[in-house]
């Protein structure tokens, strides 16, 4: 077993060697510009891009014509949200999303709010789920767009996208889904789920960074987005700029590989994730699972270790790469907005760790992580005044803290 | 953000972790911070009859820098009189541990913890003195 161990697959994934191999010729040999329509170099690049478009489309039951290449999911989300808002502003000015979306959805929505749109940020339940009834109740005649994520990147909860999509279809409202964490890794069908726009990214699926895609429905209804980046009219006018051919080839290959092994990989990763969960929960008292107990992406485990602060806990197993909802890990000194939206107190939010595993995670690594994490929690609890007070029977919620 | 080697050393080998008897009149206890803020420090001192700190213990809920700051504080107060211990400044902790700006509040908290422990010790001592005077007066 090689150290350090990577358990931050929700943040990014390594490029699969098969993906890298597929990309390589497009750097030096087949380097043409896919927009060069009059020579061999351009045709070769264009063929590669179109093949990748099919691979990405196939992962979500879409036609290749409905895939727009972008620089990543942040850009895809920006085109989807700002592009639809600007294109359909005559029709209405209301947008519905929720409070635990990625910042790449929340920030464009807030930007629109400052520019004359009304945005409803739906709350989520204690498991981090948005319910279709909430969306129904929030809809008005002015609603033009609903944007709800598929799998949450922090707590892993999977939303009932199909039901929300059906509702949007009934009300003739455009439905955007940020599927960064689930694209190609979970079954998605834009037809049965009623999805009109879907954002995804290369680097979450063992492809390269710097490439992403946006699915834009072409019929029933034909969705149009005003471009965010102008110049040259590439990608059906929705995203100008010379295509990142090696990146696109890599994303296509990565999507194809994920889809090929999807069912087995879901089963394998679920088993490893549950082994990690059981290992921690069987040994440590007073730890809590964040996110939905069953409706969650298979590779995510988010746990709060009461009485122990997240950043110091990560220091205790520095040979395992994870992330924390603790304030101390961010520049803002505020704990995770996602965990707070689930109703976690700041103390539990500060005590959270996100483990996320993937294609290259082994059982040996899981067992090592269980041992290291438990030892670190036990050591830090011995050092924790909160643990000591709790052991003495003091109710920590009733203590008058000297806040600073 | 990488931690300084001194922070890592204090985190891995914390000095003086533990608790003293908080009911002992010669022990002062300071608890500062709040769980919502992500750090709580408990720092205790034990003084001899001359007011010199002969022992110190800490327990901290917080990031590595908070643990290191309180660990260092217990090291520094030991052997000092309470008056000398009050002279310890958070900036000295920042310097010793090479804390980055975002972690300065950890050192402030450690300084506060020293002050709170000394305050508690002093209030116990003055209560004791008051009780002794009262007992003497009633005789």
Boltz contact constraints between the chains, C-beta under 6 A:
constraints:
  - contact:
      token1: [A, 309]
      token2: [B, 38]
      max_distance: 6.0
  - contact:
      token1: [A, 309]
      token2: [B, 61]
      max_distance: 6.0
  - contact:
      token1: [A, 309]
      token2: [B, 62]
      max_distance: 6.0
  - contact:
      token1: [A, 309]
      token2: [B, 63]
      max_distance: 6.0
  - contact:
      token1: [A, 311]
      token2: [B, 63]
      max_distance: 6.0
  - contact:
      token1: [A, 312]
      token2: [B, 63]
      max_distance: 6.0
  - contact:
      token1: [A, 312]
      token2: [B, 64]
      max_distance: 6.0
  - contact:
      token1: [A, 312]
      token2: [B, 67]
      max_distance: 6.0
  - contact:
      token1: [A, 315]
      token2: [B, 11]
      max_distance: 6.0
  - contact:
      token1: [A, 315]
      token2: [B, 64]
      max_distance: 6.0
  - contact:
      token1: [A, 327]
      token2: [B, 38]
      max_distance: 6.0
  - contact:
      token1: [A, 328]
      token2: [B, 38]
      max_distance: 6.0
  - contact:
      token1: [A, 328]
      token2: [B, 63]
      max_distance: 6.0
  - contact:
      token1: [A, 346]
      token2: [B, 36]
      max_distance: 6.0
  - contact:
      token1: [A, 347]
      token2: [B, 35]
      max_distance: 6.0
  - contact:
      token1: [A, 350]
      token2: [B, 38]
      max_distance: 6.0
  - contact:
      token1: [A, 383]
      token2: [B, 17]
      max_distance: 6.0
  - contact:
      token1: [A, 383]
      token2: [B, 59]
      max_distance: 6.0
  - contact:
      token1: [A, 384]
      token2: [B, 61]
      max_distance: 6.0
  - contact:
      token1: [A, 385]
      token2: [B, 40]
      max_distance: 6.0
  - contact:
      token1: [A, 385]
      token2: [B, 42]
      max_distance: 6.0
  - contact:
      token1: [A, 385]
      token2: [B, 59]
      max_distance: 6.0
  - contact:
      token1: [A, 385]
      token2: [B, 61]
      max_distance: 6.0
  - contact:
      token1: [A, 386]
      token2: [B, 40]
      max_distance: 6.0
  - contact:
      token1: [A, 386]
      token2: [B, 61]
      max_distance: 6.0
  - contact:
      token1: [A, 388]
      token2: [B, 59]
      max_distance: 6.0
  - contact:
      token1: [A, 401]
      token2: [B, 34]
      max_distance: 6.0
  - contact:
      token1: [A, 402]
      token2: [B, 32]
      max_distance: 6.0
  - contact:
      token1: [A, 403]
      token2: [B, 34]
      max_distance: 6.0
